Amino acid sequence: MAHGMTLENKLITADVVEVREFPNMARQYNVSSVPQTVINQMIEFTGAIPEDQFLEKVMQVGYEDPEAAQNGV
């Protein structure tokens, strides 16, 4: 679902990590089951959820323009 969102909005990026290949990252995020989703280091949830709930979690994070943040705006 996250990858589908990247196709719709250029401000969204998504990565998939195979925890067996990256055990340090799995420990960092305390992965106990999959899928585990982390959004901007702010929101985490485990398991598959309906698209409307997924979108709600993405929207909870909000948006910060990276260029404005760099320029102190």
BAVEXFI-766720 format. One record per residue (C-alpha): residue number from 1; residue in one letter; y, x, z. Coordinates in steps of 0.001 Angstrom, whole numbers, plus 500000, padded with zeros to 6 digits. Each point is the difference from the previous one (the first is absolute). Layout:
<r pos="NUM" code="a" north="Y" east="X" up="Z"/>
...
END
This chain:
<r pos="1" code="m" north="500000" east="500000" up="500000"/>
<r pos="2" code="a" north="502406" east="502823" up="500831"/>
<r pos="3" code="h" north="499431" east="501576" up="496602"/>
<r pos="4" code="g" north="500737" east="496678" up="498345"/>
<r pos="5" code="m" north="503331" east="499934" up="501816"/>
<r pos="6" code="t" north="500838" east="503445" up="498612"/>
<r pos="7" code="l" north="499706" east="498571" up="496499"/>
<r pos="8" code="e" north="502487" east="497256" up="500855"/>
<r pos="9" code="n" north="502578" east="502026" up="501901"/>
<r pos="10" code="k" north="501033" east="503609" up="499340"/>
<r pos="11" code="l" north="501100" east="500355" up="503642"/>
<r pos="12" code="i" north="496409" east="499625" up="501226"/>
<r pos="13" code="t" north="497438" east="502795" up="499862"/>
<r pos="14" code="a" north="496408" east="499970" up="501192"/>
<r pos="15" code="d" north="497313" east="502581" up="500642"/>
<r pos="16" code="v" north="496322" east="499585" up="500724"/>
<r pos="17" code="v" north="498349" east="502621" up="502182"/>
<r pos="18" code="e" north="496246" east="500491" up="500354"/>
<r pos="19" code="v" north="499672" east="500607" up="503732"/>
<r pos="20" code="r" north="496685" east="501838" up="499632"/>
<r pos="21" code="e" north="501772" east="502554" up="497818"/>
<r pos="22" code="f" north="503060" east="500206" up="502278"/>
<r pos="23" code="p" north="498689" east="499754" up="503578"/>
<r pos="24" code="n" north="503199" east="501467" up="501468"/>
<r pos="25" code="m" north="502025" east="497191" up="498486"/>
<r pos="26" code="a" north="497476" east="497467" up="501283"/>
<r pos="27" code="r" north="500461" east="501399" up="503505"/>
<r pos="28" code="q" north="503793" east="500027" up="499622"/>
<r pos="29" code="y" north="499996" east="496263" up="499265"/>
<r pos="30" code="n" north="497109" east="499178" up="502366"/>
<r pos="31" code="v" north="497990" east="498448" up="497188"/>
<r pos="32" code="s" north="497075" east="498117" up="501483"/>
<r pos="33" code="s" north="499228" east="497736" up="497052"/>
<r pos="34" code="v" north="501237" east="499428" up="496485"/>
<r pos="35" code="p" north="502091" east="498928" up="498340"/>
<r pos="36" code="q" north="502769" east="501187" up="502268"/>
<r pos="37" code="t" north="503516" east="499581" up="498712"/>
<r pos="38" code="v" north="503018" east="501945" up="501237"/>
<r pos="39" code="i" north="503451" east="498997" up="498805"/>
<r pos="40" code="n" north="502761" east="502610" up="500416"/>
<r pos="41" code="q" north="498479" east="501255" up="503259"/>
<r pos="42" code="m" north="501280" east="496764" up="501584"/>
<r pos="43" code="i" north="497362" east="497328" up="499495"/>
<r pos="44" code="e" north="496234" east="500442" up="500038"/>
<r pos="45" code="f" north="497211" east="497508" up="499581"/>
<r pos="46" code="t" north="496284" east="500144" up="499344"/>
<r pos="47" code="g" north="498007" east="497762" up="497717"/>
<r pos="48" code="a" north="500708" east="497968" up="496931"/>
<r pos="49" code="i" north="502650" east="497313" up="500363"/>
<r pos="50" code="p" north="501288" east="497323" up="497616"/>
<r pos="51" code="e" north="502733" east="501038" up="497585"/>
<r pos="52" code="d" north="502715" east="497901" up="501656"/>
<r pos="53" code="q" north="499310" east="501651" up="503374"/>
<r pos="54" code="f" north="499933" east="503441" up="498379"/>
<r pos="55" code="l" north="503371" east="499357" up="498366"/>
<r pos="56" code="e" north="501405" east="498766" up="503317"/>
<r pos="57" code="k" north="499015" east="503298" up="501643"/>
<r pos="58" code="v" north="501612" east="501986" up="497174"/>
<r pos="59" code="m" north="503186" east="497962" up="500372"/>
<r pos="60" code="q" north="500060" east="500657" up="503774"/>
<r pos="61" code="v" north="500625" east="503663" up="499274"/>
<r pos="62" code="g" north="503098" east="499240" up="497971"/>
<r pos="63" code="y" north="501629" east="502254" up="497465"/>
<r pos="64" code="e" north="502119" east="503079" up="500372"/>
<r pos="65" code="d" north="501545" east="501512" up="496896"/>
<r pos="66" code="p" north="498863" east="503658" up="500044"/>
<r pos="67" code="e" north="503155" east="501146" up="498200"/>
<r pos="68" code="a" north="502256" east="498188" up="502454"/>
<r pos="69" code="a" north="498068" east="501464" up="502934"/>
<r pos="70" code="q" north="500410" east="503489" up="498523"/>
<r pos="71" code="n" north="503729" east="499484" up="499560"/>
<r pos="72" code="g" north="500447" east="498527" up="503491"/>
<r pos="73" code="v" north="500926" east="496564" up="498690"/>
END
